Structures are given as structure tokens and as C-alpha cells.
């Protein structure tokens, strides 16, 4: 699913509202754009500009989409799946 040349970082932030966006969410949003289902920005707030970021400790503990990201993008590849 992931193409590290397009999005080399795992986590990004919206510059407009500072919401945490994972690489998986951005790829899913791009697929929506390609199918014509979405016509707003990458972020739910409508923002289209993102920048690489690190999740805070609180976000890592309390955000399930970060758990899914770490599991599917970091843990499973290291285990050979």
C-alpha cells in the first residue's frame, strides 16, 4: 500500500488545524480524490497543506489510528508479514 517515495514519513499534520494525519489516511484520501468521491482538502477541516510531524506521547497512547499505523507500517513488516 505505501510508496515511501510519495510520503516518506509516517505522520503528518494539517497546517490549518494541526490535526494528526497518518500516511494511511492520506493514501485513502488520495484514492477518494481519484474516484471522484472527495473534492476538498486532505484534512477533514478542508486543509490541503500538510507537513511531516511526530505524534505526541498523548496522541500515541490515545489515538487508535496511530496504533493501526504502527502495527501495519512498523511491526508487521519487521515480523516479515
C-alpha positions in Angstrom: 0.0 0.0 0.0 2.6 2.5 0.9 5.0 4.1 -1.5 7.8 5.6 0.5 8.8 7.9 -2.3 5.5 9.8 -2.3 5.1 10.0 1.5 8.4 9.2 3.3 7.1 10.0 6.8 4.5 8.0 8.8 2.8 11.0 10.4 1.9 14.5 9.1 0.0 17.5 10.5 -2.5 19.7 8.8 -1.1 23.3 8.8 -4.6 24.8 9.2 -5.9 22.9 12.2 -2.8 20.9 13.4 -4.7 17.6 13.2 -2.6 14.5 13.1 -2.8 12.7 9.7 -1.3 9.3 9.2 0.2 8.1 5.9 -2.6 5.5 5.5 -5.3 8.2 5.9 -3.6 10.4 3.3 -3.4 7.5 0.8 -7.1 6.7 1.4 -8.0 10.3 0.8 -6.0 10.3 -2.5 -8.0 7.2 -3.6 -11.2 9.2 -2.8 -9.9 12.0 -5.0 -9.1 9.6 -7.8 -12.6 8.1 -7.7 -14.2 11.5 -7.6 -15.8 10.9 -4.2 -14.0 13.8 -2.5 -13.3 17.3 -3.6 -12.0 19.0 -0.5 -8.6 19.0 1.1 -6.7 16.2 2.7 -7.8 17.0 6.3 -11.4 16.8 7.5 -11.2 20.6 8.2 -10.6 21.2 4.4 -6.9 22.0 4.7 -4.7 20.8 1.9 -1.3 21.7 3.2 0.5 19.2 5.4 3.9 18.9 6.9 5.8 16.0 8.5 5.4 15.7 12.2 5.8 13.4 15.2 2.8 12.3 17.3 2.9 13.5 20.9 3.1 10.8 23.6 -0.6 11.5 24.4 -1.6 11.0 20.8 0.4 7.7 20.6 -1.4 6.5 23.7 -5.0 7.6 23.0 -5.3 7.6 19.2 -6.3 4.2 17.7 -5.4 5.3 14.1 -1.8 5.8 15.3 -1.9 2.2 16.8 -3.1 0.8 13.4 -0.4 2.8 11.7 2.4 1.5 13.9 1.1 -2.1 13.8 0.7 -2.2 10.0 3.6 0.0 8.9 6.3 -0.8 11.5 5.6 -4.0 13.5 4.2 -6.4 10.7 7.0 -5.5 8.2 9.6 -6.2 10.8 8.0 -9.6 11.5 8.0 -10.4 7.8 4.3 -10.1 7.1 
